[in-house]
Amino acid sequence: MKVAVYYSNDNIKIEERQLPGISDGEILVKMKACGICGTDVMEWYRIRKAPRVLGHEMAGEIVEIGSKVEGFKKGDRVFVSHHVPCYKCDYCKQGKYSACESLHTGNYYPGGFSEFIKVSADNVRYGTFLLPDSITYEDATMIEPLGCAIAGENQLGINEGQTVLIIGSGVAGILHIQLAKMKKAKVIAADISEYKLNKALEFGADYVINAGKYSRDELKSINDGVLADVVITCTSVKQAVDDAISFVNRKGKILFFAVPETDIIIPSLRFWRDEITLTFSYGAVPSDLQKAIELIDRGRINVRKIITHRIPLSDIQEGFKLAVEAKKSLKVIVIPDNGQ
């Protein structure tokens, strides 16, 4: 079978590997679509573990099933989560599923950018979801990104009438825009790309501002003279970190959804006096993914229009180029070479 092996952002090689065998509790899935995530092109983070087969936003068809697998059959259309908690450790017993070591270390083999993927027993049990008829394989590549956005916003307690500033209007930013609008918040989106700012408006942002030029005064001018109640950063650049800290209101909250490239320096006196909350979010757990599926199925979140490019597996290098440059693209997904 063909796999795409990541060595660096500009060096991804198509290689041949043996089709993996499965055990009694496992399944083999034929990849039908797999999204290129922003973390996949985060070279400073990924290259440390290269070479490896990336891809964790995968949907496909079950083509082989272990004798002890229940609830699934050959031919089922599924989305498969790469990370699942064990539900047994002390973290899981406290409901802190994203802290579970199994969630941080588990995966399917060899990765989503492969013609076939072996799904381990725990991932079958906790992280494999049947797709409703309304959700295509391509739509399903957005389940994991949306689940992560849901997990992040769960920490914020966004309420009707609050102002949410979203810095970065790519895929993650647009998902957060839609989620925040579901809660009847006022949403201001920022980016340096006119293309992405127009997309932010298309997906429901109330206002957009150029992140290369805006100031606290500009933000206040479109927000009744005050700063943002909630700031969500969806880009890792240092300026986004500085802006988040500068533009959050008293008693406000900052979510670093995208991991910053460098360590953060916090003005502790201001954070103390203004009682500002700063938080991060990592990944999604099965309940977040189930919620994502429900929102997509019910048409509450539009994911189909976020997908702008479809790239055959053998041309994945072009897909990474599109995702890295992100000039006229949002979500880039990888599909099988024959389109099937």
N, C-alpha and C positions, 0 to 999 in steps of 0.2 A: 504494500500500500504506500501511497505518497504521503509524506509529512513535510511541513515547512519548518525548518530548523533555524531558530533565531541566533545569530552571532552578534549582530548590532543592528541598528535601525536601517542601515544601508547595506546589510549583508545577511540576507535571508535565503537559505539554500533549500531547494526541493530535493529530498532524499527518499530512498526506498527503504522500507522496514518490513519485517515480518508482520503478518496480521496477528494481533495478540489473541491468545487463548483466554477463555474465561472459566471461572470456577462455578460451583453450584449456586452461589448467591449473587453472581454478577450478570451483567448484560453487555452486549456489544451493540454499539449504536453507529449507524452510518450518518456522518455529518451532512446535514442539508443546508445549514447556514451557521456562521460564527462571526460575531462582531469583533472588530478591532477596537479595543478599549484604550482610553487615554493613558492608562497605566502600562499598556503594552508598548507604547512608543516613548515611555519615560526612560530614556536610555540609561541615565545615571543610576537608575534603580534596577533595571532589568539585566544590564550587561554583567553584573556581578555573578549571576548564576548561569550565564551563557557557557556553552551552547545548550539550548533547550527548545522544546516545542511549546509555544505559547497558545493562547486562546482559551477563554473561560466563559464566553457568552454563546454557548453552543446549543443548538436544537437539531434533532434528527429523528431517524426512524430506527426502531429496535429491529435488528436483523438476527440476533442470536440471544438466547435466554437460558440462564442456569436453571437446573432442575428444582432448586429450592426457592426460586423467585416467585413471589405472589403479587397479584394485582396488576401485572403487566403481561403482554403477549407479543409475539413477533408481529411487526407491522404497526405497532402503536407509534403515534407521533408524540414526541416528548421533548421537554426542555430539561436539561440536566445541570444542576448546580455543582460547581467544582469544589466548593468548601461547605462542609456540614459539621455541626457540633455533635458531640458524642452522646449528650443527654445523660451522662453518668458522673462526670467529674464535679468537683465542688463548685466551679464556676456555673456549670449548667444547672446544678441544684438550686443555685441562687437566681437563676434566670439571666445570668450574664453570659449568654451564648456566644457572643462575638469574642469573648476572652478565652474560649475553649481552645486547648492546644490542637485538638483534632481539626477544628475549623481553620486554624492557621497553617497546618502542615499537610492536610489531606488534599487529594486531587484526583482527577481521572487521568487515564494514561492513553496516549502520551501527551495529549493536549488537544484543544479544540481545532487547531489548524492541522488537521489530519483527516484522511478519508474515513477512517474508522476509529472509534474511541472505546476503550474498555472502561466500564463503570464499576467501581468497587461496591461491595455489599452495603457498606454504610451509606454510600452515595445513592445507591438504588433505594434503600430503605427511607432515607430522610431527604434526599435532594433530587429525586426524579419526579417530574410532574407531567401528567397527561395534558395535552393541549386541547382546549376547546376548539370546535370547528371554526369559530370566527377568527382564530389566531393562526396566521401563516407561520411557516418556519422562519421567515425573515422577521416578522413581527416579534417572534419569540426571542430573537437575539437581544431585544430590549428589556426582557424580563429582569435580568440581573442588574443592569444599570438603574432601572426604575426601582427595583428592590433596595438598592443601595441608597438611592435618594430618599425613599420612604424611611429607611432606618435613620438617616441623618436628620430628617425633619421631625422624627419622633422625639428627638432630644430637645427640640426648640419650643414646642407648645405654641405654635403660631395661632393667633386668634383673629377673628374678623375685625377689620379696621386697622390692624397693625401695618406698618410699612416694612417691607422686606426688600433689601438691596441685594441683588445677585450680581457678583463680579465675575464675569466670564459667561458668555452666552453661546457656548458650544452645546454639545449633547447634554452634559450634566446640567448646565444652566437652564436649558429649555425644559428639562424634566422638572427641575425645582420651580420654574415659573408656573408650570401647569399645576403642580401640587399646591403651591402657595395660593394660587387663584381659586382652587377648590375650597380653600379655607376662607375665602373672601377677604384676603389681604390686598393691600395696595402693593404692586410689584414694580420696582425700578430695576432695570437691567443695564449693566455696563459692559462694554467691550471696546477694543480698539478697531474692530473690523466692522465696516458699514454693512457688509453682507450679514454678519451675525446679529447686528442690531436690528436689521430689518426682519430677520427670522424671529428675534425675540418679540417684536411687535406682532408678528403673524401668529405666534403661539400664546398671546394674551398679556404680555407685559403692558402696564399702564403708561410707563414712560421709559425712554432709553436715553443714556448719556454716554458720551465718548470717554472711555477710561483713560485715554491719553491726555485729556484736557480738563476733566471736571475737577471741581473743588467742593469744599464743605458748603460754601455759600451757594453754589449751583444746586447742590442736593437740597439745601433748605428752601431754595426758591420754588422748587416743585413739590415740596413736602410740608407746606404750612409752617415754614420757619423752623423746623426741627430736623434732627438727624434720624437715622434708621433705627427702628426697634430691633430688627434682626438683620444681620449681614451674613451672607453665605458666599464663600469664595469657591469658585469652580475653575480656578487657574492657579498654577503653582508659582507664578512669578513673584518676586519680592515686592513689587509695587502693589500687588493685590493685598498682600499681608499688611503693608503700611496703610493702605486705604481702608481696609476693614477696621483696623484699630482706630483710625482717625474719624471714620464716618458713623460709628455706632453711638447711639444715644445713651444717656444715663439709664441704668438698670437694663441695658440691652444685652443681646446675645450674639456671639460670633461663632459660626460653624465653619471650620476649615475642612470643607468637603474634599478639596484637592490638597494633597500633602505639599506644603511649601518646600521649595528647593533648598532653603537654608534654615538654620535655627531661628526661632522667633525671639525678638527682644521685646519684652512687655513693659510699658510704662506703669509700673506697679502702683505708684501713688494715685494716678488717675483711675486705674482699675479698682483700687480700694475705695476711693471717695465716690466713684460713680457706680460701684457694685456691678461691674461688667462681667458677664460670664463668657468664657472661651471654651470651646469644645471641639473635638474631632469625631469623625465616625469612620469605622472600618468595615467594609463589606456589608453583607446582608445575611440574615438567617432565614430558615424555611418559612416562617410566618410572614416575613417581609416579602418573600418571593410569591407566596400564595396571594397576598394582597395585591401585588403587582399584576398577577395574572387576572384577578378579578376586575381591576381597574381598566385593563386593556380590553378584556372581554366585554365589559359594559360600555365601552366607548368613553369612559371618563377621562382617560389620558390618551392622546393621539401620539402613537409611536411610529406609525407607518410613514408619515410625512417627514420624520426626522432622518430616515434612511435616504441618503443621496447617491451612494455609489455601491455597486455590486461587482466584486472582483473574483475571477476564478482562482482556485487554490494555487495553481502554477504561476499565476501573476501576482502573488501576494506582495511582492516587493513594491509594485505600483500602488497597492493598497496602503502600505505603510507610508509611502511618499505622500499620498493624498492626506493621510491622517496627521502626519507630522507638519506639513505645510498648512493644512486647514484653512486654505484661502477661500475656496468655493465649495466646501464640503462640510457636512455635519457627520452623520454616522456612515462609516465605511464597513461593509460586511463582506466576508469571504464565503463563496459558494463552491460546490463541486465543479470540476472542470467541464463536465458535460451538462451542467445546469440542473442535474438531477441527483 
